[in-house]
Amino acid sequence: MKKQLSVGLAVMALAASLTACGGGSGTTTTTSAAAPASESPAATASASATSDSAMVDLKTASSSKGDIVVDGKGMSVYYFTKDVKDSGKSNCTGDCLVKWPPVFAATDTPKVEGVTGTVGTIDTPDGKKQVTVNGMPVYLWEKDKAPGDITGQGVGNVWYLVAPDGTMMK
């Protein structure tokens, strides 16, 4: 009986430990709990810094059109003029989403670097979090193949780059 109880407690402790370490949100939460004795604070800080910089949802970059907003991989992001600011939904559906995939975030509070516009998310019909800037959903362009490409600018007179302050670059 004692052996079963010990195994049960060990499993519960492991589950609690894994739950506390899970999430992968890319955001930093400050707690008053001490780091486990098995990890040194320096190792924990180093791992956190590495994963945080890789988990940026939006940042800025220079382009031939000026400074623009890009996703965490450096790909240009765009506004769709048929979207309605603060509507909480995207008007890009069906084939549009194939050509213009949404920029997604893992949490309601995307991690940004250099973007001064108001960044948030809306829920997509499939339950994902699409990133918004100044209340407008943002997208990638299927024909942009490398960081720095801005071939979606002006497509159909409805797709435009996003400036760091959230304005539409026409």
VEXMI-439592 format. One record per residue (C-alpha): residue number from 1; residue in three letters; x negated, y negated, z negated. Coordinates in Angstrom, 3 decimals, always signed. Each point is the difference from the previous one (the first is absolute). Layout:
! residues N
<node><seq>NUM</seq><type>ALA</type><east>X</east><north>Y</north><up>Z</up></node>
...
! end
This chain:
! residues 170
<node><seq>1</seq><type>MET</type><east>+0.000</east><north>+0.000</north><up>+0.000</up></node>
<node><seq>2</seq><type>LYS</type><east>-2.815</east><north>-2.422</north><up>-0.885</up></node>
<node><seq>3</seq><type>LYS</type><east>-1.704</east><north>+0.744</north><up>+3.336</up></node>
<node><seq>4</seq><type>GLN</type><east>+3.203</east><north>-0.817</north><up>+1.931</up></node>
<node><seq>5</seq><type>LEU</type><east>+0.456</east><north>-3.192</north><up>-1.991</up></node>
<node><seq>6</seq><type>SER</type><east>-3.611</east><north>-1.046</north><up>+0.702</up></node>
<node><seq>7</seq><type>VAL</type><east>+0.394</east><north>+0.684</north><up>+3.722</up></node>
<node><seq>8</seq><type>GLY</type><east>+3.282</east><north>-1.928</north><up>+0.051</up></node>
<node><seq>9</seq><type>LEU</type><east>-1.564</east><north>-2.981</north><up>-1.744</up></node>
<node><seq>10</seq><type>ALA</type><east>-2.978</east><north>+0.082</north><up>+2.341</up></node>
<node><seq>11</seq><type>VAL</type><east>+2.315</east><north>-0.028</north><up>+3.042</up></node>
<node><seq>12</seq><type>MET</type><east>+1.986</east><north>-2.913</north><up>-1.429</up></node>
<node><seq>13</seq><type>ALA</type><east>-3.194</east><north>-1.938</north><up>-0.726</up></node>
<node><seq>14</seq><type>LEU</type><east>-1.242</east><north>+0.618</north><up>+3.563</up></node>
<node><seq>15</seq><type>ALA</type><east>+3.350</east><north>-1.091</north><up>+1.469</up></node>
<node><seq>16</seq><type>ALA</type><east>-0.008</east><north>-3.176</north><up>-2.107</up></node>
<node><seq>17</seq><type>SER</type><east>-3.565</east><north>-0.725</north><up>+1.048</up></node>
<node><seq>18</seq><type>LEU</type><east>+0.769</east><north>+0.457</north><up>+3.698</up></node>
<node><seq>19</seq><type>THR</type><east>+3.146</east><north>-2.116</north><up>-0.245</up></node>
<node><seq>20</seq><type>ALA</type><east>-1.975</east><north>-2.822</north><up>-1.611</up></node>
<node><seq>21</seq><type>CYS</type><east>-2.599</east><north>+0.120</north><up>+2.767</up></node>
<node><seq>22</seq><type>GLY</type><east>+2.482</east><north>+0.312</north><up>+2.864</up></node>
<node><seq>23</seq><type>GLY</type><east>+1.771</east><north>-2.697</north><up>+1.958</up></node>
<node><seq>24</seq><type>GLY</type><east>-2.659</east><north>-1.134</north><up>+2.464</up></node>
<node><seq>25</seq><type>SER</type><east>+1.830</east><north>-3.336</north><up>+0.272</up></node>
<node><seq>26</seq><type>GLY</type><east>-3.107</east><north>-2.039</north><up>+0.724</up></node>
<node><seq>27</seq><type>THR</type><east>+0.983</east><north>-2.484</north><up>-2.687</up></node>
<node><seq>28</seq><type>THR</type><east>-1.870</east><north>-0.493</north><up>-3.220</up></node>
<node><seq>29</seq><type>THR</type><east>+1.869</east><north>+0.433</north><up>-3.267</up></node>
<node><seq>30</seq><type>THR</type><east>-1.585</east><north>-1.035</north><up>-3.258</up></node>
<node><seq>31</seq><type>THR</type><east>+0.695</east><north>+2.260</north><up>-2.967</up></node>
<node><seq>32</seq><type>SER</type><east>-1.298</east><north>+0.137</north><up>-3.527</up></node>
<node><seq>33</seq><type>ALA</type><east>-0.682</east><north>+3.743</north><up>+0.154</up></node>
<node><seq>34</seq><type>ALA</type><east>-3.650</east><north>+1.020</north><up>-0.110</up></node>
<node><seq>35</seq><type>ALA</type><east>-1.553</east><north>+1.886</north><up>+2.901</up></node>
<node><seq>36</seq><type>PRO</type><east>-0.245</east><north>+3.751</north><up>-0.541</up></node>
<node><seq>37</seq><type>ALA</type><east>-3.235</east><north>+1.038</north><up>-1.702</up></node>
<node><seq>38</seq><type>SER</type><east>-0.986</east><north>+2.048</north><up>+3.044</up></node>
<node><seq>39</seq><type>GLU</type><east>-0.223</east><north>-3.111</north><up>+2.210</up></node>
<node><seq>40</seq><type>SER</type><east>-2.368</east><north>-2.851</north><up>-0.608</up></node>
<node><seq>41</seq><type>PRO</type><east>+1.449</east><north>-3.518</north><up>+0.422</up></node>
<node><seq>42</seq><type>ALA</type><east>-2.589</east><north>-0.764</north><up>+2.699</up></node>
<node><seq>43</seq><type>ALA</type><east>+1.005</east><north>+3.047</north><up>+2.057</up></node>
<node><seq>44</seq><type>THR</type><east>+3.684</east><north>-0.883</north><up>-0.385</up></node>
<node><seq>45</seq><type>ALA</type><east>-0.574</east><north>-3.633</north><up>+1.028</up></node>
<node><seq>46</seq><type>SER</type><east>-2.080</east><north>+1.047</north><up>+3.000</up></node>
<node><seq>47</seq><type>ALA</type><east>+2.624</east><north>+2.469</north><up>+1.221</up></node>
<node><seq>48</seq><type>SER</type><east>+2.754</east><north>-2.572</north><up>-0.513</up></node>
<node><seq>49</seq><type>ALA</type><east>-1.842</east><north>-2.724</north><up>+1.927</up></node>
<node><seq>50</seq><type>THR</type><east>-0.672</east><north>+2.369</north><up>+2.891</up></node>
<node><seq>51</seq><type>SER</type><east>+3.587</east><north>+1.171</north><up>+0.274</up></node>
<node><seq>52</seq><type>ASP</type><east>+1.470</east><north>-3.497</north><up>-0.468</up></node>
<node><seq>53</seq><type>SER</type><east>-1.964</east><north>-1.528</north><up>+2.889</up></node>
<node><seq>54</seq><type>ALA</type><east>+1.041</east><north>+2.865</north><up>+2.270</up></node>
<node><seq>55</seq><type>MET</type><east>+3.654</east><north>-0.453</north><up>-0.975</up></node>
<node><seq>56</seq><type>VAL</type><east>+0.519</east><north>-3.617</north><up>+1.124</up></node>
<node><seq>57</seq><type>ASP</type><east>+3.287</east><north>-0.255</north><up>+1.891</up></node>
<node><seq>58</seq><type>LEU</type><east>-0.616</east><north>-3.424</north><up>+1.595</up></node>
<node><seq>59</seq><type>LYS</type><east>-3.030</east><north>-2.230</north><up>+0.390</up></node>
<node><seq>60</seq><type>THR</type><east>-1.200</east><north>-2.716</north><up>+2.360</up></node>
<node><seq>61</seq><type>ALA</type><east>-2.338</east><north>+0.028</north><up>+2.972</up></node>
<node><seq>62</seq><type>SER</type><east>-1.247</east><north>-2.405</north><up>+2.635</up></node>
<node><seq>63</seq><type>SER</type><east>+1.301</east><north>+0.300</north><up>+3.563</up></node>
<node><seq>64</seq><type>SER</type><east>-0.090</east><north>-2.040</north><up>+3.186</up></node>
<node><seq>65</seq><type>LYS</type><east>+3.322</east><north>-1.509</north><up>-1.179</up></node>
<node><seq>66</seq><type>GLY</type><east>-1.439</east><north>-0.964</north><up>-3.410</up></node>
<node><seq>67</seq><type>ASP</type><east>+0.314</east><north>+1.723</north><up>-3.366</up></node>
<node><seq>68</seq><type>ILE</type><east>+2.683</east><north>+2.693</north><up>-0.006</up></node>
<node><seq>69</seq><type>VAL</type><east>+1.481</east><north>+2.624</north><up>-2.299</up></node>
<node><seq>70</seq><type>VAL</type><east>-1.120</east><north>+3.582</north><up>+0.583</up></node>
<node><seq>71</seq><type>ASP</type><east>+0.772</east><north>+3.297</north><up>-1.704</up></node>
<node><seq>72</seq><type>GLY</type><east>-2.433</east><north>+1.863</north><up>-2.233</up></node>
<node><seq>73</seq><type>LYS</type><east>-1.726</east><north>+1.483</north><up>+3.070</up></node>
<node><seq>74</seq><type>GLY</type><east>-0.446</east><north>-3.392</north><up>+1.653</up></node>
<node><seq>75</seq><type>MET</type><east>+2.818</east><north>+0.398</north><up>+2.535</up></node>
<node><seq>76</seq><type>SER</type><east>+1.958</east><north>-3.151</north><up>+0.891</up></node>
<node><seq>77</seq><type>VAL</type><east>+3.511</east><north>-0.331</north><up>-1.403</up></node>
<node><seq>78</seq><type>TYR</type><east>+2.927</east><north>-1.658</north><up>+1.717</up></node>
<node><seq>79</seq><type>TYR</type><east>+3.401</east><north>-1.542</north><up>-0.650</up></node>
<node><seq>80</seq><type>PHE</type><east>+3.084</east><north>+0.904</north><up>+2.063</up></node>
<node><seq>81</seq><type>THR</type><east>+2.079</east><north>-3.146</north><up>+0.646</up></node>
<node><seq>82</seq><type>LYS</type><east>+3.222</east><north>+2.045</north><up>+0.005</up></node>
<node><seq>83</seq><type>ASP</type><east>-0.504</east><north>+0.790</north><up>-3.696</up></node>
<node><seq>84</seq><type>VAL</type><east>+1.813</east><north>-2.272</north><up>-2.451</up></node>
<node><seq>85</seq><type>LYS</type><east>-2.015</east><north>-1.462</north><up>-2.873</up></node>
<node><seq>86</seq><type>ASP</type><east>+0.960</east><north>+1.401</north><up>-3.421</up></node>
<node><seq>87</seq><type>SER</type><east>+2.637</east><north>+2.316</north><up>+1.519</up></node>
<node><seq>88</seq><type>GLY</type><east>-1.646</east><north>+3.047</north><up>-1.569</up></node>
<node><seq>89</seq><type>LYS</type><east>+0.036</east><north>+1.928</north><up>+3.267</up></node>
<node><seq>90</seq><type>SER</type><east>-1.820</east><north>+0.465</north><up>+3.277</up></node>
<node><seq>91</seq><type>ASN</type><east>+1.715</east><north>-0.556</north><up>+3.345</up></node>
<node><seq>92</seq><type>CYS</type><east>-2.644</east><north>+2.107</north><up>+1.766</up></node>
<node><seq>93</seq><type>THR</type><east>+1.538</east><north>+3.469</north><up>+0.385</up></node>
<node><seq>94</seq><type>GLY</type><east>-0.281</east><north>+3.082</north><up>+2.203</up></node>
<node><seq>95</seq><type>ASP</type><east>-2.574</east><north>-0.351</north><up>+2.796</up></node>
<node><seq>96</seq><type>CYS</type><east>-1.005</east><north>-3.395</north><up>-1.384</up></node>
<node><seq>97</seq><type>LEU</type><east>-1.439</east><north>+1.753</north><up>-3.077</up></node>
<node><seq>98</seq><type>VAL</type><east>-2.075</east><north>+2.290</north><up>+2.225</up></node>
<node><seq>99</seq><type>LYS</type><east>-1.647</east><north>-2.977</north><up>+1.711</up></node>
<node><seq>100</seq><type>TRP</type><east>-0.031</east><north>-2.204</north><up>-3.117</up></node>
<node><seq>101</seq><type>PRO</type><east>-0.542</east><north>+2.201</north><up>-3.063</up></node>
<node><seq>102</seq><type>PRO</type><east>+0.691</east><north>-1.674</north><up>-3.340</up></node>
<node><seq>103</seq><type>VAL</type><east>-2.778</east><north>-0.834</north><up>-2.429</up></node>
<node><seq>104</seq><type>PHE</type><east>+0.683</east><north>+2.129</north><up>-3.090</up></node>
<node><seq>105</seq><type>ALA</type><east>-1.071</east><north>-0.351</north><up>-3.629</up></node>
<node><seq>106</seq><type>ALA</type><east>-0.044</east><north>+2.585</north><up>-2.761</up></node>
<node><seq>107</seq><type>THR</type><east>+1.641</east><north>-2.367</north><up>-2.527</up></node>
<node><seq>108</seq><type>ASP</type><east>+2.390</east><north>-2.955</north><up>-0.225</up></node>
<node><seq>109</seq><type>THR</type><east>-3.011</east><north>-2.266</north><up>-0.572</up></node>
<node><seq>110</seq><type>PRO</type><east>-2.432</east><north>+0.401</north><up>+2.898</up></node>
<node><seq>111</seq><type>LYS</type><east>-3.663</east><north>-0.734</north><up>-0.702</up></node>
<node><seq>112</seq><type>VAL</type><east>-1.262</east><north>-2.970</north><up>+1.995</up></node>
<node><seq>113</seq><type>GLU</type><east>-3.251</east><north>-1.873</north><up>+0.541</up></node>
<node><seq>114</seq><type>GLY</type><east>+0.033</east><north>-3.527</north><up>+1.414</up></node>
<node><seq>115</seq><type>VAL</type><east>+3.688</east><north>-0.040</north><up>+0.927</up></node>
<node><seq>116</seq><type>THR</type><east>+1.652</east><north>-3.032</north><up>-1.610</up></node>
<node><seq>117</seq><type>GLY</type><east>+3.520</east><north>+0.577</north><up>+1.342</up></node>
<node><seq>118</seq><type>THR</type><east>+2.477</east><north>+1.787</north><up>-2.276</up></node>
<node><seq>119</seq><type>VAL</type><east>-0.502</east><north>+3.754</north><up>+0.449</up></node>
<node><seq>120</seq><type>GLY</type><east>+2.628</east><north>+2.570</north><up>-0.933</up></node>
<node><seq>121</seq><type>THR</type><east>+1.814</east><north>+3.035</north><up>+1.391</up></node>
<node><seq>122</seq><type>ILE</type><east>+3.368</east><north>+1.146</north><up>+1.305</up></node>
<node><seq>123</seq><type>ASP</type><east>+1.305</east><north>+3.550</north><up>-0.095</up></node>
<node><seq>124</seq><type>THR</type><east>+0.224</east><north>+1.760</north><up>+3.366</up></node>
<node><seq>125</seq><type>PRO</type><east>+2.875</east><north>+2.394</north><up>+0.778</up></node>
<node><seq>126</seq><type>ASP</type><east>-2.369</east><north>+2.939</north><up>-0.648</up></node>
<node><seq>127</seq><type>GLY</type><east>-0.963</east><north>-1.326</north><up>-3.445</up></node>
<node><seq>128</seq><type>LYS</type><east>-3.423</east><north>-1.464</north><up>+0.806</up></node>
<node><seq>129</seq><type>LYS</type><east>-1.196</east><north>-3.465</north><up>-1.022</up></node>
<node><seq>130</seq><type>GLN</type><east>-0.516</east><north>-2.326</north><up>+2.975</up></node>
<node><seq>131</seq><type>VAL</type><east>-2.214</east><north>-2.984</north><up>-0.749</up></node>
<node><seq>132</seq><type>THR</type><east>+1.427</east><north>-3.497</north><up>+0.385</up></node>
<node><seq>133</seq><type>VAL</type><east>-1.678</east><north>-3.399</north><up>+0.150</up></node>
<node><seq>134</seq><type>ASN</type><east>+2.129</east><north>-3.009</north><up>-0.919</up></node>
<node><seq>135</seq><type>GLY</type><east>+3.076</east><north>+2.254</north><up>+0.115</up></node>
<node><seq>136</seq><type>MET</type><east>-0.667</east><north>+1.320</north><up>+3.528</up></node>
<node><seq>137</seq><type>PRO</type><east>-0.934</east><north>+3.652</north><up>+0.735</up></node>
<node><seq>138</seq><type>VAL</type><east>-3.386</east><north>+0.488</north><up>+1.674</up></node>
<node><seq>139</seq><type>TYR</type><east>-1.046</east><north>+2.493</north><up>+2.657</up></node>
<node><seq>140</seq><type>LEU</type><east>-2.963</east><north>+1.389</north><up>+1.920</up></node>
<node><seq>141</seq><type>TRP</type><east>-0.168</east><north>+0.236</north><up>+3.827</up></node>
<node><seq>142</seq><type>GLU</type><east>-0.639</east><north>+3.380</north><up>+1.620</up></node>
<node><seq>143</seq><type>LYS</type><east>-2.267</east><north>-1.524</north><up>+2.660</up></node>
<node><seq>144</seq><type>ASP</type><east>-2.381</east><north>-1.572</north><up>-2.524</up></node>
<node><seq>145</seq><type>LYS</type><east>-2.639</east><north>+2.732</north><up>-0.143</up></node>
<node><seq>146</seq><type>ALA</type><east>-2.743</east><north>-1.563</north><up>-2.127</up></node>
<node><seq>147</seq><type>PRO</type><east>-0.299</east><north>-2.551</north><up>-2.789</up></node>
<node><seq>148</seq><type>GLY</type><east>+0.027</east><north>-3.478</north><up>+1.538</up></node>
<node><seq>149</seq><type>ASP</type><east>+2.334</east><north>+0.910</north><up>+2.871</up></node>
<node><seq>150</seq><type>ILE</type><east>+2.887</east><north>-2.467</north><up>+0.315</up></node>
<node><seq>151</seq><type>THR</type><east>+1.647</east><north>+1.301</north><up>+3.185</up></node>
<node><seq>152</seq><type>GLY</type><east>+3.460</east><north>-0.162</north><up>-1.606</up></node>
<node><seq>153</seq><type>GLN</type><east>-0.076</east><north>-3.787</north><up>-0.274</up></node>
<node><seq>154</seq><type>GLY</type><east>+2.986</east><north>-1.443</north><up>+1.897</up></node>
<node><seq>155</seq><type>VAL</type><east>+1.279</east><north>+3.339</north><up>+1.350</up></node>
<node><seq>156</seq><type>GLY</type><east>+3.539</east><north>-0.554</north><up>+1.278</up></node>
<node><seq>157</seq><type>ASN</type><east>-0.098</east><north>-3.479</north><up>-1.539</up></node>
<node><seq>158</seq><type>VAL</type><east>+1.112</east><north>+1.664</north><up>-3.277</up></node>
<node><seq>159</seq><type>TRP</type><east>-3.206</east><north>+1.413</north><up>-1.572</up></node>
<node><seq>160</seq><type>TYR</type><east>-2.481</east><north>-2.334</north><up>-1.690</up></node>
<node><seq>161</seq><type>LEU</type><east>-3.048</east><north>+0.200</north><up>-2.237</up></node>
<node><seq>162</seq><type>VAL</type><east>+0.255</east><north>-0.857</north><up>-3.679</up></node>
<node><seq>163</seq><type>ALA</type><east>-2.149</east><north>-2.788</north><up>-1.468</up></node>
<node><seq>164</seq><type>PRO</type><east>-1.434</east><north>+0.458</north><up>-3.516</up></node>
<node><seq>165</seq><type>ASP</type><east>+2.537</east><north>-2.491</north><up>-1.403</up></node>
<node><seq>166</seq><type>GLY</type><east>+2.822</east><north>+2.042</north><up>+1.535</up></node>
<node><seq>167</seq><type>THR</type><east>+0.827</east><north>-2.270</north><up>+2.891</up></node>
<node><seq>168</seq><type>MET</type><east>+0.699</east><north>+1.440</north><up>+3.436</up></node>
<node><seq>169</seq><type>MET</type><east>-2.774</east><north>-0.743</north><up>+2.509</up></node>
<node><seq>170</seq><type>LYS</type><east>+1.750</east><north>-0.868</north><up>+3.258</up></node>
! end
